[in-house]
Amino acid sequence: MKLNQWTLGLAAAGVVSLASAVQAEEAANQVMTAVSATTLSGYVDTSIIWRPGTATAGGATTGAGAFTGPGKQDGFNVNVIKLRLEKALDESEWAAGYRAELLFGPDATAYNTSFNAAGFEDFSIKDAYVNLRAPIGNGLDIKIGSYSCLMGYESFEAGDNANYSRSYAWQSEPTQHTGILASYKVSDSVTLKAGAANTYGAGIGVRTAKSTRDESRKTYMASMVLTAPESFGAFKGATLTAAATKGFANGLGSSSDAVGYYVGLSTPTGLDGLTVGASYDYTGVSDDTKRAGTTSAYFNAAGLYTSYQATEKLKLNLRGEYASSTTGFIMGFTGGAAGAGLPNGDKVMAATLTADYSLWANVISRVEARWDHDLSNKSDGSLFDTRAGGGAKNMMTLALIVIYKF
């Protein structure tokens, strides 16, 4: 072992023994080796959002949560700051690593409800897990801790999505689970995942309420991802994902069970710079105790996505979506009567156009326009607030988004 000059000098002077110096140097090298494999990354997410001509009498604007909450409309926003520490798995048979993600800002506690309930302000933990590999077949990867859900075309990281605002489907899906998740790559074309968690919804440390039939109830999930190989020619790299989650719906009722299904497709088209995608989500909630006065609820949503790389710096992304649910079950509505009394439930469609133009290194800069339209069977609409606090059929939103990634 090669000792540094300062250590040799102390040993020569008799201040430390050579043996202890060697042990200390070895320990320091082990620590530095472990730390050097850890990477730091993250982003700062900011926005300016304008909802033309709309405000409630009290001055606060509300709506369908198109930009992650009505409180962000008509103003300047620091949405969220994310810091990620990670040691990725290497190629060894018994590889080990970890991921720890910290969120700061208004979007933090909205993501992980357990922190919000505990009274934390603008802070949360996202993914936080130990990552292990076992030499089974092609290699079985196992996450233990908090991990993102398997369902969804979009993710929490707005900069990784084609559009900045989230879809109605995203608002209905679980965000995270605390449990165990196993991943197995059957081949370059097929990846399987399966896991178990404490609850269907978010919350680190949250447990389900005990039922009269079970000592403890858990949530179970599985997914399959198919990737088109080279033999598919112009469509190589296309992905088809199917996922399902079933478990206790904490936050949706004291004894409700929820099931969610998702299927999504993303594919190149063979036309230069053009990719398309489609998704479908279904969520069903039922009260398994069959108590008097309780009813089941459902939500479903379909989305179409188009992305076109117009120039080296300019990308245009278009999303169209339709969602329907039992009355009041569509996530994010705070306007009007919130769907009260609609015999056919809530129905809504939306179209979002995003222009992404690269000006600075490491910066995502976007302009986005979104139109939401109430399709519910009610003459005045009930899903979007107006200045007078009544219902409206349409909501327009414009936004400028600037995100720095490091």
C-alpha positions in Angstrom: 0.0 0.0 0.0 1.2 3.5 -0.8 1.0 5.8 2.2 0.8 9.6 1.8 3.8 11.7 2.9 2.1 13.2 6.0 1.3 9.7 7.4 4.9 8.6 6.8 6.2 11.6 8.6 4.1 11.0 11.6 5.2 7.4 11.7 8.9 8.4 11.4 8.5 10.8 14.3 6.9 8.1 16.5 3.6 10.0 16.8 1.7 7.0 15.3 2.7 3.4 14.7 3.1 2.2 11.2 0.6 -0.5 11.7 -2.1 1.8 12.9 -1.3 4.2 10.1 -1.7 1.4 7.5 -5.1 0.4 9.1 -6.3 4.0 9.1 -5.2 4.5 5.5 -7.0 1.3 4.4 -10.2 2.4 6.2 -10.0 5.9 4.6 -9.5 4.3 1.2 -12.6 2.1 1.7 -14.7 5.1 2.6 -13.5 7.1 -0.4 -14.1 4.1 -2.7 -17.7 3.8 -1.5 -18.3 7.6 -1.7 -16.7 7.9 -5.2 -19.4 5.5 -6.6 -22.2 7.8 -5.4 -23.6 10.4 -7.8 -25.4 13.6 -6.9 -28.1 14.8 -9.3 -31.4 16.6 -9.3 -33.2 19.7 -10.6 -34.9 23.0 -9.7 -38.4 23.3 -11.2 -40.0 26.8 -11.6 -42.9 28.2 -13.6 -45.0 31.2 -14.5 -48.7 30.3 -14.9 -51.6 32.5 -16.2 -55.2 31.6 -16.3 -56.7 34.4 -18.4 -59.7 36.2 -17.0 -60.6 33.9 -14.2 -60.5 34.4 -10.4 -62.9 33.7 -7.6 -64.4 36.5 -5.6 -61.8 36.0 -2.9 -59.0 36.3 -5.3 -57.8 32.7 -5.3 -58.2 30.7 -8.5 -59.3 27.1 -8.6 -59.8 24.5 -11.3 -58.9 20.9 -12.3 -55.3 21.0 -10.9 -53.9 21.1 -14.4 -50.6 22.5 -13.2 -50.4 20.5 -10.0 -52.8 22.5 -8.0 -55.0 25.6 -8.4 -52.8 27.7 -6.0 -50.1 28.0 -8.7 -52.3 29.8 -11.2 -51.9 33.5 -12.0 -48.4 33.8 -10.4 -44.7 32.9 -10.2 -43.9 29.5 -8.7 -41.0 27.5 -7.3 -42.6 24.1 -7.7 -40.1 21.6 -6.4 -36.4 21.0 -5.8 -35.1 17.4 -6.0 -31.8 16.1 -4.7 -30.8 12.5 -5.6 -27.9 10.5 -4.1 -27.4 7.2 -5.8 -25.1 4.3 -6.2 -26.2 2.3 -9.2 -25.8 -1.4 -9.5 -22.6 -2.5 -11.3 -22.3 -5.6 -13.5 -21.2 -8.0 -10.7 -23.4 -11.0 -9.7 -24.0 -9.8 -6.1 -24.2 -6.0 -6.9 -25.6 -3.7 -4.3 -26.6 0.0 -4.4 -29.1 2.5 -3.2 -31.1 5.6 -4.1 -32.2 8.4 -1.8 -34.3 11.3 -3.2 -35.3 14.4 -1.2 -38.0 16.8 -2.3 -38.3 20.5 -1.3 -41.1 22.9 -2.2 -44.9 22.9 -2.6 -45.0 19.8 -4.7 -43.1 17.8 -2.0 -45.9 17.1 0.5 -48.5 16.6 -2.3 -46.4 13.7 -3.5 -45.9 11.9 -0.2 -49.0 12.3 1.9 -47.5 10.9 5.1 -45.3 13.9 5.5 -48.1 16.3 4.8 -50.2 14.6 7.5 -47.3 14.8 10.0 -47.2 18.6 9.6 -44.0 18.9 7.5 -43.9 21.9 5.3 -42.4 21.8 1.8 -40.3 18.6 2.5 -40.7 15.0 1.6 -38.9 11.8 0.6 -39.5 10.3 -2.8 -37.6 7.1 -3.8 -35.5 5.8 -1.0 -34.5 2.1 -1.3 -31.6 -0.4 -1.1 -31.0 -2.0 -4.5 -29.7 -5.6 -4.6 -28.9 -8.1 -7.3 -29.1 -11.9 -6.9 -27.4 -14.2 -9.5 -30.7 -15.9 -10.5 -31.0 -16.5 -14.2 -30.1 -13.3 -16.0 -30.0 -11.5 -12.6 -32.8 -10.7 -10.2 -32.8 -7.0 -9.1 -34.6 -6.3 -5.8 -35.6 -2.9 -4.3 -36.5 -2.7 -0.6 -37.9 0.7 0.6 -39.9 3.4 -1.1 -40.2 3.2 -4.9 -42.3 4.8 -7.6 -45.5 3.0 -8.7 -45.4 0.8 -11.8 -48.5 2.5 -13.5 -48.5 5.5 -15.7 -47.4 7.1 -19.0 -46.1 10.1 -17.1 -43.9 10.6 -14.0 -43.6 13.0 -11.1 -40.6 14.6 -12.8 -42.3 17.1 -15.0 -39.1 17.7 -17.1 -39.0 14.0 -18.1 -42.6 14.2 -19.5 -43.5 15.5 -22.9 -45.9 18.0 -21.4 -45.4 20.0 -18.2 -48.9 19.8 -16.8 -50.0 16.3 -15.7 -52.8 14.4 -17.2 -56.0 13.4 -15.4 -54.8 9.8 -15.5 -51.6 10.8 -13.6 -53.7 12.4 -10.9 -55.6 9.1 -10.4 -52.6 6.8 -10.1 -50.6 5.9 -7.0 -47.4 7.9 -6.7 -45.2 5.7 -4.5 -45.2 2.5 -2.5 -43.2 1.3 0.5 -42.4 -2.4 0.2 -40.3 -4.7 -1.9 -40.1 -4.8 -5.7 -38.4 -7.5 -7.9 -37.3 -6.9 -11.5 -36.2 -9.6 -13.9 -35.1 -9.0 -17.5 -36.1 -12.1 -19.4 -34.4 -10.8 -22.6 -33.7 -7.5 -24.3 -37.4 -7.4 -25.3 -39.1 -8.5 -22.1 -38.9 -7.1 -18.5 -41.1 -8.3 -15.6 -41.7 -6.7 -12.3 -43.7 -7.7 -9.2 -43.9 -6.5 -5.7 -45.8 -6.0 -2.4 -46.2 -2.8 -0.4 -47.9 -1.6 2.8 -50.6 0.4 1.0 -52.1 1.3 -2.4 -51.5 5.0 -1.9 -48.5 7.1 -0.9 -47.0 7.3 2.6 -43.8 6.1 4.1 -44.5 4.2 7.3 -48.3 4.2 6.7 -50.1 1.0 7.5 -53.6 -0.2 6.5 -56.4 -0.4 9.0 -57.1 -3.9 10.2 -60.2 -5.4 8.8 -62.6 -7.8 10.5 -61.4 -10.6 8.1 -57.7 -10.1 7.9 -54.9 -9.5 10.4 -53.1 -7.4 7.9 -53.7 -6.3 4.3 -51.0 -5.5 1.8 -50.9 -4.1 -1.7 -49.7 -6.2 -4.7 -48.5 -5.0 -8.1 -47.0 -6.4 -11.3 -46.0 -5.1 -14.7 -44.6 -6.3 -18.0 -42.6 -4.2 -20.5 -42.1 -5.3 -24.1 -39.5 -3.5 -26.2 -39.3 -3.9 -30.0 -36.0 -5.3 -31.1 -33.8 -4.4 -34.1 -35.8 -6.7 -36.3 -38.8 -4.3 -36.1 -36.9 -1.9 -38.3 -38.2 1.7 -38.1 -40.3 0.7 -35.0 -37.3 -0.6 -33.0 -37.3 0.7 -29.4 -41.1 0.9 -29.2 -42.4 -0.1 -25.8 -45.7 -1.6 -24.6 -46.3 -1.6 -20.9 -49.1 -3.3 -18.9 -49.4 -2.9 -15.2 -51.8 -3.7 -12.4 -52.0 -2.7 -8.7 -54.5 -4.0 -6.1 -54.7 -3.2 -2.4 -56.1 -1.1 0.5 -57.0 2.4 -0.6 -55.8 4.4 2.3 -57.1 7.9 2.0 -60.1 6.9 -0.2 -62.1 5.4 2.7 -61.7 3.7 6.0 -62.2 0.2 4.5 -62.0 0.6 0.8 -60.1 -1.7 -1.6 -58.8 -0.3 -4.9 -57.6 -1.9 -8.1 -55.8 -0.1 -10.9 -55.0 -1.2 -14.4 -52.7 0.6 -16.9 -51.6 -0.1 -20.5 -49.4 2.3 -22.5 -47.6 2.3 -25.9 -44.8 4.6 -27.1 -43.4 4.1 -30.6 -41.4 5.8 -33.3 -43.4 6.1 -36.6 -40.7 5.7 -39.2 -41.1 9.4 -40.0 -38.0 11.5 -39.0 -38.5 13.1 -35.6 -42.0 11.9 -35.0 -43.1 9.6 -32.1 -46.6 8.7 -30.9 -48.0 7.2 -27.8 -51.3 6.1 -26.2 -52.4 5.1 -22.7 -55.4 3.9 -20.8 -56.0 3.9 -17.0 -58.8 2.4 -14.9 -59.2 2.7 -11.1 -62.0 1.1 -9.2 -62.7 1.5 -5.5 -65.2 -0.5 -3.4 -66.0 -0.8 0.3 -65.3 -4.4 1.3 -67.3 -4.3 4.5 -70.5 -3.5 2.5 -71.6 -1.0 5.1 -75.0 0.7 4.7 -74.9 3.8 2.5 -71.5 3.0 0.9 -71.0 2.8 -2.9 -68.3 1.8 -5.3 -66.5 4.4 -7.5 -64.6 4.2 -10.7 -62.3 6.4 -12.8 -61.0 5.8 -16.3 -58.9 7.9 -18.7 -57.5 7.6 -22.2 -54.7 9.7 -23.7 -53.0 10.2 -27.0 -49.5 11.7 -27.3 -47.5 13.1 -30.3 -44.0 14.4 -30.2 -42.2 16.0 -33.1 -38.6 17.1 -33.2 -39.0 20.1 -35.6 -35.4 21.4 -35.4 -32.3 20.6 -33.5 -33.5 22.8 -30.6 -37.3 22.8 -31.0 -39.6 20.0 -30.1 -43.5 20.2 -30.2 -45.5 17.9 -27.9 -49.3 17.5 -28.2 -51.5 15.5 -25.7 -55.2 14.8 -26.0 -57.2 13.1 -23.2 -60.6 12.1 -22.1 -61.6 11.1 -18.5 -64.8 10.0 -16.8 -65.7 8.9 -13.3 -68.5 8.5 -10.8 -69.5 11.9 -9.4 -66.7 13.7 -7.7 -64.1 11.0 -8.2 -62.0 12.8 -10.9 -59.0 14.1 -9.1 -58.3 17.8 -8.6 -61.7 19.4 -9.1 -62.4 22.2 -6.7 -64.8 24.4 -8.8 -68.5 25.0 -8.5 -70.5 22.1 -7.0 -67.7 19.6 -7.7 -70.0 17.5 -9.8 -72.8 17.2 -7.2 -76.0 15.9 -8.6 -74.7 14.8 -12.0 -76.6 11.6 -12.8 -74.0 10.4 -15.3 -70.9 11.3 -13.3 -68.1 13.6 -14.3 -66.7 13.7 -17.8 -63.9 15.9 -19.1 -61.6 16.3 -22.1 -58.4 18.3 -22.4 -55.8 19.2 -25.1 -52.3 20.4 -24.2 -49.7 21.8 -26.6 -46.1 22.3 -25.4 -43.2 23.9 -27.3 -39.8 22.9 -25.9 -36.9 25.1 -27.1 -33.3 24.5 -25.9 -31.5 27.8 -25.2 -29.2 27.0 -22.3 -27.2 24.0 -21.4 -28.9 21.8 -18.7 -32.0 23.9 -18.9 -35.5 22.8 -20.0 -37.4 25.8 -21.2 -41.0 25.4 -22.4 -44.2 27.3 -23.3 -47.4 25.4 -22.8 -51.1 26.1 -23.5 -53.8 23.9 -22.1 -57.6 23.7 -22.7 -59.9 21.8 -20.4 -63.6 21.2 -21.3 -66.4 19.9 -19.1 -68.4 17.2 -20.8 -70.7 16.5 -17.9 -74.4 16.5 -18.4 -75.2 19.8 -16.7 -76.1 23.1 -18.4 -73.8 25.5 -16.6 -70.9 23.1 -16.0 -69.6 22.4 -12.5 -66.0 21.5 -12.8 -64.3 24.9 -13.3 -64.7 28.0 -11.1 -65.5 31.5 -12.6 -64.9 34.9 -11.1 -68.3 34.7 -9.5 -67.5 31.3 -8.0 -70.0 29.5 -10.4 -69.4 26.6 -12.8 -67.9 27.0 -16.3 -67.5 24.6 -19.2 -64.0 25.7 -20.2 -60.7 26.5 -18.6 -57.7 27.9 -20.5 -54.2 27.9 -18.9 -50.9 29.3 -20.2 -47.5 28.6 -18.7 -43.8 29.3 -19.1 -41.6 26.6 -17.5 -37.9 26.7 -16.7 -36.2 23.7 -15.1 -32.5 23.4 -14.4 -31.1 19.8 -14.2 -27.8 18.8 -12.7 
